[in-house]
Amino acid sequence: MPRATLLKPKPPEASNTMKIIAAHEHHTDVAGQKIIELPNDTNPFELDLAGVDRIDLQFPKFTDGRAFSQARLLRGRLKFAGELRATGDVLIDQLVQMARCGFDVAVLREGVDMADAQRQFDRFKAFYQGDVTHPLPHFREAA
């Protein structure tokens, strides 16, 4: 059985949903939640994910995309079901790809227009390839 069928896909209309928040709304000490702030050079397979509610994955600069790989591993291979949050140098043109890799929340840098960020999702209604949130490629759905 292919690994993708082990994931519980979200409905197609939900595959491009992601909560977007401003930097001043991001808190790392939420009462009652176990949160891990994961540097992007940490191997996700070394983590004890028991009881973890949220993992903050860091983008130290826009040219460093290791957090995308961490998100894919956490969702796809480690089956982490908690919240994945993108922090750091988050650019709006990366938001759609972040959602496709399994991020639930993106924390925007100060000064970024929330409406501009949300419009990124309006530009792409569907994708040919499968992803973490919708593993089957669109040509397989038609069959």
C-alpha positions as CSV (number, residue, x, y, z in Angstrom):
1,M,0.0,0.0,0.0
2,P,1.5,3.4,-0.9
3,R,2.4,5.6,2.0
4,A,0.2,8.4,0.8
5,T,-2.9,6.3,1.4
6,L,-2.0,6.1,5.1
7,L,-2.7,9.8,5.6
8,K,-6.1,11.0,6.3
9,P,-6.6,13.7,3.5
10,K,-8.5,16.8,4.1
11,P,-11.3,17.6,1.7
12,P,-10.0,19.4,-1.4
13,E,-11.6,22.7,-0.4
14,A,-9.7,22.6,2.9
15,S,-6.3,21.8,1.4
16,N,-5.3,25.5,0.9
17,T,-6.4,26.7,4.3
18,M,-3.9,28.1,6.7
19,K,-4.2,30.5,9.6
20,I,-2.1,33.6,9.1
21,I,-1.1,35.7,12.1
22,A,0.9,38.8,12.6
23,A,4.2,38.6,14.5
24,H,2.8,40.5,17.5
25,E,0.1,37.8,17.9
26,H,2.6,34.9,18.1
27,H,3.3,33.6,21.6
28,T,5.6,30.8,22.6
29,D,4.3,30.3,26.2
30,V,0.6,29.3,25.9
31,A,-0.8,28.0,29.2
32,G,-1.7,24.3,29.0
33,Q,0.1,23.7,25.7
34,K,3.3,21.8,25.2
35,I,5.2,23.7,22.5
36,I,8.5,22.9,20.9
37,E,10.5,25.6,19.1
38,L,12.5,23.5,16.6
39,P,15.6,25.0,15.0
40,N,15.8,24.1,11.3
41,D,19.0,22.0,11.8
42,T,17.3,19.6,14.2
43,N,16.4,16.1,13.0
44,P,12.6,15.6,13.6
45,F,13.2,11.8,14.1
46,E,15.1,12.7,17.3
47,L,12.1,14.3,19.0
48,D,9.7,12.8,21.6
49,L,6.4,14.0,20.2
50,A,4.3,12.5,23.0
51,G,1.9,15.2,24.3
52,V,3.2,17.9,22.0
53,D,0.5,20.3,20.9
54,R,2.5,22.6,18.7
55,I,5.8,22.7,16.9
56,D,7.2,26.1,15.8
57,L,9.5,25.5,12.8
58,Q,11.9,28.3,12.0
59,F,12.8,30.0,8.8
60,P,16.0,32.0,9.8
61,K,16.2,33.5,6.3
62,F,14.1,33.2,3.2
63,T,16.8,31.2,1.4
64,D,16.8,28.5,4.0
65,G,14.0,26.0,3.3
66,R,14.9,23.2,5.7
67,A,11.7,23.8,7.7
68,F,9.7,22.7,4.6
69,S,11.5,19.3,4.9
70,Q,10.9,19.2,8.6
71,A,7.2,19.8,8.1
72,R,6.9,17.1,5.5
73,L,8.7,14.6,7.7
74,L,6.6,15.5,10.8
75,R,3.3,15.2,8.9
76,G,4.1,12.4,6.5
77,R,6.4,10.0,8.2
78,L,6.0,10.8,11.9
79,K,2.3,11.4,11.6
80,F,2.4,14.5,13.9
81,A,-1.2,15.7,14.2
82,G,-0.6,18.8,16.3
83,E,-0.1,22.3,15.0
84,L,2.8,23.2,12.8
85,R,3.7,26.9,12.9
86,A,6.0,28.7,10.5
87,T,8.1,31.4,12.2
88,G,10.9,33.7,11.3
89,D,11.5,35.1,7.8
90,V,8.1,34.0,6.4
91,L,7.4,35.5,3.0
92,I,3.9,35.6,1.6
93,D,5.0,34.0,-1.7
94,Q,5.9,30.8,0.3
95,L,2.6,30.5,2.1
96,V,0.9,28.2,-0.4
97,Q,3.9,25.8,-0.4
98,M,3.9,25.9,3.4
99,A,0.3,24.8,3.6
100,R,1.0,22.0,1.1
101,C,3.9,20.8,3.3
102,G,1.6,20.6,6.3
103,F,1.9,23.9,8.1
104,D,-1.3,25.0,9.9
105,V,-0.2,28.6,10.9
106,A,2.3,31.1,9.5
107,V,3.6,34.0,11.5
108,L,4.2,37.0,9.2
109,R,6.9,39.5,9.7
110,E,6.0,43.0,10.9
111,G,4.8,45.2,8.2
112,V,3.4,42.5,5.9
113,D,-0.1,43.2,4.8
114,M,-2.5,40.4,5.9
115,A,-4.7,40.9,2.9
116,D,-1.8,40.4,0.5
117,A,-0.9,37.2,2.3
118,Q,-4.4,35.9,2.1
119,R,-4.6,36.6,-1.7
120,Q,-1.8,34.1,-2.2
121,F,-4.3,31.3,-1.6
122,D,-6.8,32.8,-4.0
123,R,-4.3,32.5,-6.8
124,F,-4.1,28.8,-6.7
125,K,-7.3,26.8,-6.5
126,A,-6.0,23.3,-7.2
127,F,-2.7,21.5,-7.8
128,Y,-1.9,18.6,-10.1
129,Q,0.4,17.0,-7.6
130,G,-0.7,15.6,-4.3
131,D,0.6,17.0,-1.1
132,V,0.5,16.4,2.7
133,T,-3.1,17.7,3.0
134,H,-4.4,16.1,-0.2
135,P,-2.2,13.2,-1.1
136,L,-3.9,12.0,-4.2
137,P,-3.0,13.7,-7.5
138,H,-5.9,15.3,-9.2
139,F,-5.8,12.8,-12.1
140,R,-6.4,10.0,-9.6
141,E,-9.5,11.7,-8.3
142,A,-11.2,11.6,-11.7
143,A,-10.6,7.9,-12.0
